[in-house]
Amino acid sequence: MDYKLFQDTDFDSSRENSPDGSIFISSSKPNDNDLIKIYNYFNYKGYYNIVSIQVINLLTTLFLYFMFLFIALCIDYQGLINIRTNEENIGNYINFGNLGNTNFFYIVCMVFMGIYTIIRIHGIVIDILKYKKISNFYKNILKINSKIISSTKWTKILEKLQILYGKEFNEYNVNSRILRKENIMCDLFQTKIGDYLFSNLMEWNIYYCIIGTIIDENNKIKEKIFDQRETIKKELRMNMITISLLTFIFMPFLFLYMLFFCLLKYGANFYNHPSKIISRQWSLKARWNFRYYNELKHKMDERMDIASIYAKEYCSQFNSKVFETFTKFLVFIASSFFMVLLLLSLINEHILFNLNITHDKPVIWYMGILGSIIAIGKNINAERKQGANEESFNKLSNKIRYIPSDLLENTNPLRVRNKIVKMYEYQIITLFKECLSVIVVPFILIYLLRYVDSIIDFLRN
């Protein structure tokens, strides 16, 4: 879901089993995986936040699964369609007994969900034990308790680490050790592999197949990438084939889950705030392209949020005047009808539900449609700052910095705008790509098998 820790695969340890009474496993100083957990603790603002987020994510997944089963199996849709004016009890159209279904597909779904739940609970228990030690480290050694960590800066924590463990624990070294995998991915996504980075599922597959092959459990580069090329090649190919087959086998489950998740998560938001349908956000590819080396997640999020303001301001300068005029006219028409229906409802409140404008569609239904049209139209025609093209672009390029040189040198503003729009895409486009990516990801992984040699050469270099 939304929560993702930096990956660490170190073994459990205790203060008694480590040298010098340290909580760390390999020495009295934190290793790379320890630093990752120290940063996660800071970024997610404490032990209980980390634990509660993971528990809530698991509960959310289980809720979505059983909600889908309930909607698919337990509701009598034919009966609901036939309801007219008589009052009915919703219990008459729900049959929970259908959850005891015994067909093969249903049983397979329940088995896989049970296995998934056990694995997730096991992972949460391990994280609880690990981050309890990190919590004690913050409290007893760094002297930072959970109540003040939200107001503590990362630089302050680094200063304490330097005092405790030496000058090598400076900001550059610590950040580079925490972000070793992310720095490699920044380079990797500058290649043609970045063209296939269109969803979080694809990002995870590339991360697991490629980065997981060359980075060991201690967050170090595997030496055999240099002296055992064929071994690494076989491991990489095997990872890509395995993941593509698993994704293909579970494609129906993954597609339904993604579709249902997006519908429930964003459907109500779009319904209550229709203008957000045309809101934009940075694409996944743009976030990787614009990420600095050794830039921690919280810093990147802050910078990209500010850049998003400038990007929105810049893109809004190019709205078509003809389209703007047309939408203003459409908003005027919709507002006029909305006000007429509102006045009629003030005369008699029963009109809202009992007066049909068309067959089986009462006044309240049309008022909802008209309200959505008005909200979207007003958002499209939001006030623009005239003559701010160059100013907005300068702010955007200063905040992103790594904006492509061809955009900085291009004198055609429309061409520049079109390229920026590809990176700053509509949110609803992102949702469609997340859902549809489940179908194409296994085939892309198989296609990338022909470039395994090039990937290994790139990583070695």
KETOR-809403 format. One record per residue (C-alpha): y, z, x. Coordinates in pm, 1 decimal, padded with zeros to 6 digits. Layout:
{y:Y; z:Z; x:X}
...
END
This chain:
{y:00000.0; z:00000.0; x:00000.0}
{y:00351.3; z:00070.7; x:00121.0}
{y:00237.5; z:00337.9; x:00371.4}
{y:00083.8; z:00232.1; x:00700.6}
{y:00046.7; z:00448.5; x:01008.9}
{y:00045.9; z:00295.3; x:01352.7}
{y:-00318.5; z:00259.1; x:01439.4}
{y:-00480.4; z:00518.7; x:01663.0}
{y:-00850.0; z:00562.4; x:01726.9}
{y:-00863.2; z:00857.4; x:01959.3}
{y:-01128.1; z:01126.5; x:01928.5}
{y:-01077.1; z:01464.7; x:01775.6}
{y:-00989.2; z:01742.5; x:02019.7}
{y:-00887.1; z:02104.7; x:02025.4}
{y:-00655.4; z:02316.9; x:02233.0}
{y:-00954.4; z:02497.9; x:02385.9}
{y:-01121.4; z:02175.1; x:02505.2}
{y:-00817.0; z:02021.6; x:02671.5}
{y:-00668.2; z:02113.7; x:03009.8}
{y:-00381.3; z:02358.4; x:03040.9}
{y:-00414.2; z:02461.8; x:02674.4}
{y:-00262.7; z:02129.8; x:02564.5}
{y:-00331.4; z:01977.2; x:02223.8}
{y:-00383.3; z:01643.2; x:02394.1}
{y:-00723.3; z:01503.7; x:02478.5}
{y:-00706.2; z:01346.5; x:02824.9}
{y:-00461.5; z:01567.2; x:03011.7}
{y:-00183.1; z:01817.7; x:02968.1}
{y:00045.8; z:01522.8; x:02887.7}
{y:00035.9; z:01306.6; x:02573.0}
{y:-00138.7; z:00970.7; x:02605.0}
{y:-00045.6; z:00656.8; x:02411.4}
{y:-00232.9; z:00758.2; x:02096.4}
{y:-00073.5; z:01103.0; x:02105.9}
{y:00270.6; z:00942.9; x:02128.8}
{y:00187.3; z:00720.2; x:01831.1}
{y:00101.1; z:01026.4; x:01623.5}
{y:00413.4; z:01207.5; x:01744.3}
{y:00623.8; z:00913.4; x:01629.6}
{y:00440.0; z:00882.7; x:01296.5}
{y:00510.0; z:01250.8; x:01234.2}
{y:00879.7; z:01190.3; x:01300.2}
{y:00902.8; z:00866.2; x:01102.6}
{y:00732.6; z:01005.3; x:00791.1}
{y:00922.0; z:01334.1; x:00818.3}
{y:00649.6; z:01589.2; x:00855.4}
{y:00287.2; z:01680.5; x:00805.6}
{y:00287.3; z:01721.9; x:00428.1}
{y:00464.1; z:01388.2; x:00376.4}
{y:00198.3; z:01205.9; x:00579.0}
{y:-00087.5; z:01374.4; x:00392.6}
{y:00067.3; z:01342.9; x:00045.8}
{y:00154.2; z:00974.4; x:00092.2}
{y:-00203.6; z:00890.5; x:00188.0}
{y:-00348.9; z:01093.3; x:-00099.6}
{y:-00108.6; z:00933.6; x:-00348.7}
{y:-00193.1; z:00586.9; x:-00214.4}
{y:-00563.3; z:00652.0; x:-00274.6}
{y:-00494.0; z:00787.5; x:-00624.0}
{y:-00276.0; z:00483.1; x:-00695.5}
{y:-00557.8; z:00248.4; x:-00595.1}
{y:-00808.3; z:00435.8; x:-00812.6}
{y:-00563.3; z:00439.4; x:-01102.9}
{y:-00507.7; z:00062.6; x:-01074.8}
{y:-00883.1; z:00002.9; x:-01063.8}
{y:-00962.4; z:00210.3; x:-01372.9}
{y:-00652.4; z:00081.9; x:-01552.2}
{y:-00778.8; z:-00271.9; x:-01496.1}
{y:-01123.3; z:-00176.5; x:-01632.3}
{y:-00958.8; z:-00010.5; x:-01931.8}
{y:-00744.1; z:-00313.6; x:-02011.8}
{y:-01028.6; z:-00559.5; x:-01956.8}
{y:-01307.5; z:-00373.2; x:-02139.2}
{y:-01176.6; z:-00110.3; x:-02377.7}
{y:-00904.2; z:-00277.4; x:-02585.3}
{y:-00972.1; z:-00475.2; x:-02903.1}
{y:-00719.0; z:-00754.8; x:-02853.1}
{y:-00825.0; z:-00950.3; x:-03160.3}
{y:-00753.1; z:-00646.9; x:-03375.6}
{y:-00412.7; z:-00595.3; x:-03213.6}
{y:-00319.2; z:-00959.3; x:-03272.7}
{y:-00398.5; z:-00925.0; x:-03642.3}
{y:-00174.7; z:-00616.6; x:-03694.4}
{y:00111.6; z:-00695.6; x:-03931.0}
{y:00324.4; z:-00447.6; x:-04127.7}
{y:00086.0; z:-00164.5; x:-04209.2}
{y:00096.8; z:00139.2; x:-03981.1}
{y:-00205.7; z:00166.8; x:-03752.7}
{y:-00343.3; z:00419.8; x:-03502.4}
{y:-00391.2; z:00284.0; x:-03151.3}
{y:-00716.3; z:00478.0; x:-03126.7}
{y:-00867.1; z:00234.2; x:-03374.6}
{y:-00840.2; z:-00043.8; x:-03115.7}
{y:-00967.9; z:00142.0; x:-02806.5}
{y:-01335.9; z:00197.0; x:-02722.3}
{y:-01391.5; z:00406.4; x:-02406.7}
{y:-01766.4; z:00361.2; x:-02448.8}
{y:-01730.8; z:00014.6; x:-02293.6}
{y:-01668.7; z:00183.3; x:-01956.6}
{y:-02042.6; z:00253.7; x:-01952.1}
{y:-02107.9; z:-00118.5; x:-01914.9}
{y:-02430.9; z:-00197.1; x:-01726.5}
{y:-02386.8; z:-00564.5; x:-01632.1}
{y:-02437.6; z:-00662.8; x:-01267.7}
{y:-02074.9; z:-00748.8; x:-01187.6}
{y:-01951.2; z:-00415.9; x:-01324.0}
{y:-02209.3; z:-00217.2; x:-01126.4}
{y:-02122.6; z:-00403.4; x:-00804.5}
{y:-01753.0; z:-00323.7; x:-00858.6}
{y:-01827.3; z:00044.7; x:-00909.4}
{y:-02047.8; z:00060.1; x:-00597.4}
{y:-01786.7; z:-00102.2; x:-00375.3}
{y:-01509.8; z:00115.3; x:-00516.5}
{y:-01724.1; z:00423.8; x:-00451.0}
{y:-01781.8; z:00316.8; x:-00088.8}
{y:-01410.9; z:00242.2; x:-00044.2}
{y:-01316.0; z:00583.0; x:-00186.4}
{y:-01555.3; z:00766.9; x:00046.8}
{y:-01418.8; z:00578.9; x:00349.8}
{y:-01059.5; z:00653.6; x:00248.9}
{y:-01131.6; z:01023.1; x:00189.6}
{y:-01300.6; z:01041.8; x:00530.3}
{y:-00993.7; z:00882.2; x:00691.3}
{y:-00757.8; z:01120.7; x:00512.4}
{y:-00959.4; z:01423.8; x:00626.5}
{y:-00946.3; z:01299.9; x:00987.2}
{y:-00568.9; z:01246.0; x:00960.0}
{y:-00525.7; z:01593.4; x:00813.0}
{y:-00696.7; z:01743.9; x:01117.7}
{y:-00509.2; z:01526.0; x:01366.6}
{y:-00163.9; z:01571.5; x:01222.2}
{y:-00211.3; z:01944.1; x:01174.8}
{y:-00223.3; z:01965.5; x:01554.0}
{y:00085.0; z:01745.5; x:01581.5}
{y:00258.0; z:01973.6; x:01331.4}
{y:00175.3; z:02272.8; x:01552.0}
{y:00299.9; z:02079.1; x:01855.7}
{y:00636.6; z:02016.4; x:01688.1}
{y:00662.4; z:02374.9; x:01568.3}
{y:00537.2; z:02568.2; x:01872.5}
{y:00620.7; z:02343.7; x:02168.3}
{y:00911.7; z:02122.2; x:02061.8}
{y:01053.9; z:02402.1; x:01843.7}
{y:01121.9; z:02161.2; x:01555.4}
{y:00994.3; z:02268.0; x:01214.3}
{y:00940.6; z:02044.0; x:00914.4}
{y:01259.6; z:02160.6; x:00743.7}
{y:01489.4; z:02015.8; x:01010.0}
{y:01291.2; z:01711.0; x:01120.3}
{y:01459.1; z:01492.3; x:00858.4}
{y:01794.1; z:01555.4; x:01030.1}
{y:01655.1; z:01529.2; x:01384.1}
{y:01705.3; z:01208.0; x:01580.1}
{y:01429.0; z:01041.8; x:01779.2}
{y:01640.8; z:01063.8; x:02094.8}
{y:01641.9; z:01443.3; x:02059.2}
{y:01261.5; z:01448.1; x:02051.1}
{y:01249.4; z:01221.8; x:02357.6}
{y:01479.7; z:01458.7; x:02543.3}
{y:01241.6; z:01746.3; x:02475.2}
{y:00943.2; z:01535.9; x:02587.9}
{y:01124.1; z:01453.1; x:02912.5}
{y:01195.4; z:01819.2; x:02982.3}
{y:00831.3; z:01910.9; x:02914.6}
{y:00647.0; z:01624.1; x:03084.1}
{y:00880.7; z:01452.5; x:03329.9}
{y:01126.4; z:01165.9; x:03358.5}
{y:00863.0; z:00901.8; x:03289.4}
{y:00880.4; z:01010.4; x:02923.7}
{y:01211.9; z:00832.7; x:02877.0}
{y:01302.5; z:00621.3; x:02577.0}
{y:01201.2; z:00287.5; x:02730.8}
{y:00859.7; z:00402.2; x:02856.4}
{y:00769.3; z:00602.0; x:02545.3}
{y:00873.0; z:00327.8; x:02302.0}
{y:00687.7; z:00060.0; x:02500.7}
{y:00370.9; z:00270.7; x:02500.2}
{y:00396.0; z:00332.9; x:02125.8}
{y:00468.1; z:-00033.6; x:02050.9}
{y:00230.2; z:-00205.8; x:02294.3}
{y:00048.5; z:-00384.0; x:02009.7}
{y:00369.5; z:-00464.5; x:01823.8}
{y:00531.1; z:-00613.4; x:02134.7}
{y:00232.8; z:-00844.7; x:02182.0}
{y:00251.7; z:-00945.6; x:01816.2}
{y:00622.2; z:-01024.4; x:01853.7}
{y:00528.2; z:-01277.5; x:02122.3}
{y:00225.6; z:-01404.3; x:01930.4}
{y:00427.7; z:-01478.6; x:01617.1}
{y:00672.4; z:-01688.6; x:01819.5}
{y:00389.3; z:-01939.9; x:01861.8}
{y:00245.9; z:-02168.8; x:01593.3}
{y:00043.7; z:-01874.1; x:01459.6}
{y:00372.9; z:-01755.0; x:01311.2}
{y:00358.5; z:-02054.0; x:01073.1}
{y:00065.1; z:-01885.8; x:00897.0}
{y:00235.6; z:-01547.7; x:00863.8}
{y:00311.9; z:-01559.5; x:00491.5}
{y:00161.0; z:-01235.0; x:00358.2}
{y:00066.7; z:-00882.3; x:00454.9}
{y:-00301.6; z:-00972.2; x:00421.4}
{y:-00264.2; z:-01249.8; x:00678.5}
{y:-00068.6; z:-01016.8; x:00906.4}
{y:-00346.4; z:-00757.3; x:00891.0}
{y:-00615.9; z:-01019.2; x:00959.5}
{y:-00433.6; z:-01147.7; x:01267.8}
{y:-00370.9; z:-00791.6; x:01381.9}
{y:-00735.0; z:-00692.8; x:01344.0}
{y:-00893.6; z:-01012.0; x:01479.9}
{y:-00667.4; z:-01073.0; x:01780.2}
{y:-00499.8; z:-00745.8; x:01873.6}
{y:-00812.6; z:-00545.5; x:01795.9}
{y:-01005.2; z:-00766.8; x:02036.4}
{y:-00779.8; z:-00717.5; x:02340.5}
{y:-00664.9; z:-00354.6; x:02290.1}
{y:-00912.8; z:-00070.5; x:02342.7}
{y:-00937.1; z:00264.0; x:02163.2}
{y:-00690.5; z:00418.7; x:02409.8}
{y:-00420.3; z:00161.6; x:02323.7}
{y:-00469.4; z:-00013.1; x:02660.3}
{y:-00520.8; z:-00382.3; x:02737.9}
{y:-00891.2; z:-00449.6; x:02795.7}
{y:-00955.2; z:-00555.0; x:03155.0}
{y:-01220.3; z:-00803.1; x:03047.9}
{y:-00954.1; z:-01032.0; x:02904.4}
{y:-00886.9; z:-01121.9; x:03270.0}
{y:-01234.1; z:-01115.5; x:03422.3}
{y:-01465.2; z:-01174.0; x:03121.8}
{y:-01298.9; z:-01456.5; x:02935.7}
{y:-01613.3; z:-01579.9; x:02759.2}
{y:-01693.8; z:-01230.4; x:02631.2}
{y:-01346.5; z:-01192.8; x:02482.1}
{y:-01371.9; z:-01542.0; x:02336.3}
{y:-01699.3; z:-01458.9; x:02161.8}
{y:-01559.5; z:-01130.1; x:02026.0}
{y:-01248.7; z:-01302.5; x:01893.2}
{y:-01448.3; z:-01578.6; x:01726.6}
{y:-01690.5; z:-01327.0; x:01575.9}
{y:-01402.8; z:-01116.5; x:01435.7}
{y:-01237.6; z:-01420.6; x:01277.6}
{y:-01563.7; z:-01549.0; x:01125.6}
{y:-01661.0; z:-01204.3; x:00993.7}
{y:-01322.5; z:-01135.6; x:00833.5}
{y:-01300.1; z:-01483.2; x:00681.7}
{y:-01646.7; z:-01446.5; x:00525.6}
{y:-01573.5; z:-01098.1; x:00391.5}
{y:-01241.3; z:-01215.6; x:00247.8}
{y:-01413.3; z:-01513.6; x:00086.7}
{y:-01690.4; z:-01297.5; x:-00064.1}
{y:-01444.6; z:-01042.6; x:-00203.3}
{y:-01184.7; z:-01302.7; x:-00300.3}
{y:-01218.7; z:-01247.0; x:-00679.8}
{y:-01177.8; z:-00869.1; x:-00638.9}
{y:-00885.8; z:-00900.1; x:-00397.4}
{y:-00707.8; z:-01160.5; x:-00608.3}
{y:-00738.8; z:-00959.1; x:-00928.7}
{y:-00629.3; z:-00643.2; x:-00748.5}
{y:-00322.1; z:-00808.2; x:-00592.5}
{y:-00226.6; z:-00976.2; x:-00920.9}
{y:-00269.5; z:-00657.3; x:-01120.8}
{y:-00091.1; z:-00445.6; x:-00859.0}
{y:00212.7; z:-00678.6; x:-00848.1}
{y:00221.9; z:-00699.6; x:-01227.3}
{y:00227.3; z:-00322.2; x:-01275.1}
{y:00449.3; z:-00239.7; x:-00977.7}
{y:00718.1; z:-00501.3; x:-01027.8}
{y:00676.4; z:-00601.0; x:-01393.2}
{y:00856.9; z:-00296.7; x:-01535.1}
{y:01123.2; z:-00323.1; x:-01265.6}
{y:01193.3; z:-00687.1; x:-01351.0}
{y:01186.0; z:-00607.8; x:-01723.2}
{y:01440.7; z:-00325.4; x:-01693.1}
{y:01651.5; z:-00509.3; x:-01433.9}
{y:01603.3; z:-00883.9; x:-01497.1}
{y:01864.9; z:-00971.3; x:-01234.4}
{y:01620.5; z:-00855.8; x:-00963.6}
{y:01407.2; z:-01163.1; x:-01035.7}
{y:01656.0; z:-01363.1; x:-00826.7}
{y:01711.9; z:-01094.8; x:-00562.5}
{y:01624.0; z:-01184.5; x:-00204.8}
{y:01460.2; z:-01006.0; x:00086.2}
{y:01363.9; z:-01087.7; x:00443.6}
{y:01032.4; z:-01268.1; x:00468.1}
{y:00754.1; z:-01114.6; x:00673.5}
{y:00786.5; z:-01392.0; x:00930.7}
{y:01161.8; z:-01331.5; x:00963.5}
{y:01111.4; z:-00958.9; x:01022.8}
{y:00874.0; z:-01033.0; x:01311.3}
{y:01095.7; z:-01306.6; x:01454.6}
{y:01402.3; z:-01082.1; x:01448.9}
{y:01230.5; z:-00769.1; x:01575.4}
{y:01339.0; z:-00649.0; x:01918.8}
{y:01089.4; z:-00552.5; x:02184.3}
{y:01033.6; z:-00175.3; x:02186.8}
{y:01218.9; z:-00140.8; x:01854.8}
{y:01068.0; z:00139.0; x:01649.9}
{y:01006.3; z:00090.5; x:01278.3}
{y:01284.7; z:00316.0; x:01150.7}
{y:01541.0; z:00141.7; x:01372.2}
{y:01431.0; z:-00204.2; x:01264.8}
{y:01440.7; z:-00107.5; x:00896.7}
{y:01796.1; z:00022.3; x:00932.1}
{y:01912.0; z:-00292.8; x:01111.8}
{y:01742.4; z:-00535.6; x:00872.6}
{y:01883.0; z:-00351.4; x:00570.0}
{y:02235.1; z:-00402.8; x:00705.5}
{y:02156.2; z:-00764.2; x:00796.1}
{y:02034.5; z:-00815.5; x:00438.2}
{y:02382.9; z:-00728.3; x:00307.4}
{y:02542.1; z:-00991.1; x:00533.0}
{y:02272.9; z:-01249.3; x:00450.9}
{y:02328.6; z:-01202.7; x:00077.6}
{y:02704.5; z:-01235.0; x:00128.1}
{y:02658.6; z:-01549.0; x:00337.3}
{y:02412.5; z:-01723.9; x:00103.3}
{y:02629.4; z:-01654.8; x:-00201.6}
{y:02906.3; z:-01874.4; x:-00055.7}
{y:02704.2; z:-02188.6; x:-00123.0}
{y:02642.5; z:-02149.2; x:-00496.5}
{y:02698.1; z:-02476.4; x:-00680.4}
{y:03020.6; z:-02476.0; x:-00884.5}
{y:02853.8; z:-02697.2; x:-01147.3}
{y:02560.0; z:-02456.5; x:-01173.7}
{y:02801.5; z:-02162.2; x:-01182.4}
{y:02999.4; z:-02320.6; x:-01465.8}
{y:02682.0; z:-02395.5; x:-01659.0}
{y:02548.2; z:-02038.6; x:-01618.3}
{y:02882.8; z:-01895.9; x:-01731.7}
{y:02857.3; z:-02112.0; x:-02043.4}
{y:02497.7; z:-02000.1; x:-02098.7}
{y:02595.8; z:-01633.9; x:-02057.6}
{y:02881.0; z:-01682.8; x:-02305.8}
{y:02646.5; z:-01835.0; x:-02566.3}
{y:02384.8; z:-01562.0; x:-02514.1}
{y:02649.4; z:-01287.7; x:-02529.7}
{y:02789.6; z:-01429.9; x:-02853.6}
{y:02450.9; z:-01428.7; x:-03027.6}
{y:02373.3; z:-01084.3; x:-02883.7}
{y:02695.1; z:-00938.7; x:-03025.3}
{y:02633.4; z:-01093.5; x:-03367.0}
{y:02283.2; z:-00942.1; x:-03381.2}
{y:02420.5; z:-00608.4; x:-03257.2}
{y:02686.6; z:-00602.4; x:-03532.2}
{y:02423.1; z:-00683.8; x:-03794.5}
{y:02206.2; z:-00396.1; x:-03668.6}
{y:02504.6; z:-00159.6; x:-03701.2}
{y:02534.3; z:-00257.1; x:-04065.6}
{y:02165.5; z:-00185.2; x:-04128.9}
{y:01941.2; z:-00043.3; x:-03853.2}
{y:01627.8; z:-00168.2; x:-04035.2}
{y:01733.5; z:-00522.7; x:-03948.8}
{y:01622.0; z:-00469.5; x:-03586.1}
{y:01251.5; z:-00454.6; x:-03671.3}
{y:01219.1; z:-00585.2; x:-04025.3}
{y:01426.3; z:-00906.4; x:-04013.3}
{y:01240.2; z:-01197.7; x:-03851.8}
{y:01448.5; z:-01477.5; x:-03700.7}
{y:01142.4; z:-01694.5; x:-03644.6}
{y:00778.8; z:-01646.0; x:-03742.2}
{y:00678.7; z:-01285.3; x:-03658.0}
{y:00970.0; z:-01246.5; x:-03411.1}
{y:01221.6; z:-00983.3; x:-03529.4}
{y:01583.1; z:-00933.7; x:-03421.8}
{y:01495.5; z:-00677.2; x:-03152.4}
{y:01267.6; z:-00930.0; x:-02976.3}
{y:01547.5; z:-01185.3; x:-02948.5}
{y:01797.8; z:-00923.3; x:-02837.1}
{y:01566.6; z:-00841.2; x:-02545.1}
{y:01549.1; z:-01209.0; x:-02444.9}
{y:01925.4; z:-01253.7; x:-02476.0}
{y:01988.3; z:-00938.1; x:-02272.9}
{y:01770.7; z:-01070.3; x:-01990.7}
{y:01953.4; z:-01404.3; x:-01988.3}
{y:02289.3; z:-01224.9; x:-01971.7}
{y:02179.1; z:-00999.5; x:-01684.4}
{y:02036.7; z:-01286.7; x:-01477.5}
{y:02338.6; z:-01508.4; x:-01542.2}
{y:02587.0; z:-01238.1; x:-01441.0}
{y:02392.3; z:-01167.4; x:-01124.7}
{y:02401.7; z:-01537.0; x:-01031.6}
{y:02775.3; z:-01547.9; x:-01086.5}
{y:02854.7; z:-01227.6; x:-00901.5}
{y:03200.2; z:-01215.7; x:-00748.5}
{y:03217.0; z:-01403.1; x:-00421.8}
{y:03447.9; z:-01344.6; x:-00129.0}
{y:03626.2; z:-01675.0; x:-00085.6}
{y:03646.3; z:-01825.5; x:00261.0}
{y:03404.1; z:-01571.3; x:00407.3}
{y:03142.9; z:-01819.2; x:00537.8}
{y:03221.1; z:-01786.4; x:00905.9}
{y:03292.8; z:-01414.0; x:00883.7}
{y:02961.4; z:-01343.3; x:00705.0}
{y:02765.0; z:-01560.3; x:00946.7}
{y:02919.9; z:-01384.9; x:01247.3}
{y:02829.2; z:-01044.2; x:01103.4}
{y:02476.3; z:-01166.1; x:01034.1}
{y:02423.6; z:-01316.0; x:01379.7}
{y:02564.0; z:-01003.4; x:01548.9}
{y:02327.3; z:-00778.8; x:01357.3}
{y:02016.6; z:-00997.4; x:01402.9}
{y:02105.3; z:-01117.2; x:01756.7}
{y:01787.4; z:-01318.1; x:01790.1}
{y:01907.0; z:-01573.4; x:01537.8}
{y:01777.8; z:-01918.5; x:01647.1}
{y:02012.1; z:-02098.8; x:01887.4}
{y:01997.8; z:-02420.0; x:01684.1}
{y:02161.6; z:-02232.9; x:01395.5}
{y:02439.7; z:-02097.4; x:01616.9}
{y:02512.1; z:-02445.1; x:01755.9}
{y:02473.1; z:-02635.6; x:01428.6}
{y:02800.6; z:-02755.5; x:01276.8}
{y:02647.8; z:-02843.4; x:00938.0}
{y:02689.2; z:-02528.2; x:00724.0}
{y:02446.7; z:-02646.7; x:00454.8}
{y:02170.4; z:-02704.4; x:00708.4}
{y:02232.5; z:-02358.6; x:00855.0}
{y:02229.2; z:-02207.5; x:00508.3}
{y:01899.8; z:-02377.0; x:00417.2}
{y:01728.6; z:-02237.7; x:00726.9}
{y:01857.6; z:-01888.0; x:00660.6}
{y:01743.5; z:-01908.5; x:00297.5}
{y:01388.5; z:-01983.0; x:00418.0}
{y:01394.8; z:-01654.2; x:00607.0}
{y:01581.8; z:-01464.4; x:00332.9}
{y:01363.6; z:-01563.6; x:00038.0}
{y:01347.5; z:-01467.9; x:-00327.6}
{y:01146.0; z:-01152.7; x:-00386.2}
{y:00941.6; z:-01318.6; x:-00656.7}
{y:00837.8; z:-01589.9; x:-00405.6}
{y:00712.3; z:-01315.7; x:-00174.3}
{y:00502.6; z:-01172.2; x:-00459.7}
{y:00349.4; z:-01513.3; x:-00536.3}
{y:00259.6; z:-01560.6; x:-00170.1}
{y:00096.7; z:-01217.0; x:-00156.0}
{y:-00123.8; z:-01301.7; x:-00455.1}
{y:-00212.2; z:-01657.8; x:-00356.2}
{y:-00273.1; z:-01572.4; x:00009.3}
{y:-00605.7; z:-01413.1; x:-00087.5}
{y:-00733.5; z:-01761.7; x:-00170.7}
{y:-00622.5; z:-01939.1; x:00148.3}
{y:-00659.5; z:-01666.2; x:00416.1}
{y:-01035.7; z:-01720.5; x:00483.9}
{y:-00983.8; z:-02094.9; x:00529.5}
{y:-00688.3; z:-02044.5; x:00764.8}
{y:-00892.8; z:-01806.6; x:00981.9}
{y:-01169.1; z:-02067.0; x:01006.6}
{y:-00907.7; z:-02330.0; x:01093.6}
{y:-00765.5; z:-02108.7; x:01369.7}
{y:-01107.9; z:-02094.2; x:01537.8}
{y:-01030.2; z:-02425.9; x:01707.8}
{y:-00735.7; z:-02259.6; x:01884.8}
{y:-00922.2; z:-01957.3; x:02023.9}
{y:-00895.8; z:-02089.3; x:02381.6}
{y:-00520.5; z:-02139.2; x:02347.1}
{y:-00477.5; z:-01790.4; x:02199.0}
{y:-00667.8; z:-01631.5; x:02488.1}
{y:-00468.5; z:-01830.0; x:02747.1}
{y:-00145.5; z:-01723.2; x:02583.3}
{y:-00248.2; z:-01356.2; x:02579.5}
{y:-00365.2; z:-01368.3; x:02942.5}
{y:-00036.6; z:-01519.1; x:03052.6}
END
